[in-house]
Every structure is written in C-alpha cells, then in structure tokens.
C-alpha cells in the first residue's frame, strides 16, 4: 500500500475525528413565510373559536331542554296535540339548523362568481 492509500473504514473515522461536529438548527417551518404562518395560525384560532361557540350553543340547548320537561298543547293548522317541550325544542332546533344550511347553500349558489 502506498502512503496515499488507506483502508476505507479508517479513512472516514480519521477524517470525522479531525473535523468538529457542526449541527444545523432547522426550524419547524423552514419554507414558510411570516405571512403564511400568520394566516395558518389565524385559521387555527378561528377554528377553535367556532368549536368553542358550537360547544357553548350545545350546552345552552341542553340546558333549555332539561329546564322544559313538561307537556304543552300545540295547536296545528288542522288540529292540536299534547307534546313534551323537550321534543318540541329539539325538533325546532334541528329544523332551524337544516333550514339555515339550506338557505346558506342557496345564497352561496345564487351569488357565486360567474363561470368563464
């Protein structure tokens, strides 16, 4: 063996021992701009606020149902019946939510941007 030839296992260990170890700090969002990071965090905050508002509304609905466990007489167009207030409140809430979703979709569809 010549002086320039070294066994392959010895070459890497000798060279790596001679050089100091360099560590590179990589941030979590290396390719993300400040504006994109702000938009992502703002979106996450809005989602948490929506989830919190949904929980608050659900708790209010449950409290309303639990407070109204009696029976009432409901007058329909062609008659009347006796209904538990719990069911009346729940069915009214479900119908209101469904009507809100249908109207929201209808308004979105009617006011969408024209196709080109």
GIHUGI-V187666 format. One line per field, one symbol per residue. burial: 1 if it has 9 or more other C-alpha atoms within 8 Angstrom, else 0. A space follows every 10 residues. Layout:
burial: ???
//
This chain:
burial: 0000000000 1000000000 0000000000 0000001000 0000000000 0000000000 0001100010 0000000001 0011110111 0000000000 0000000000 000000
//
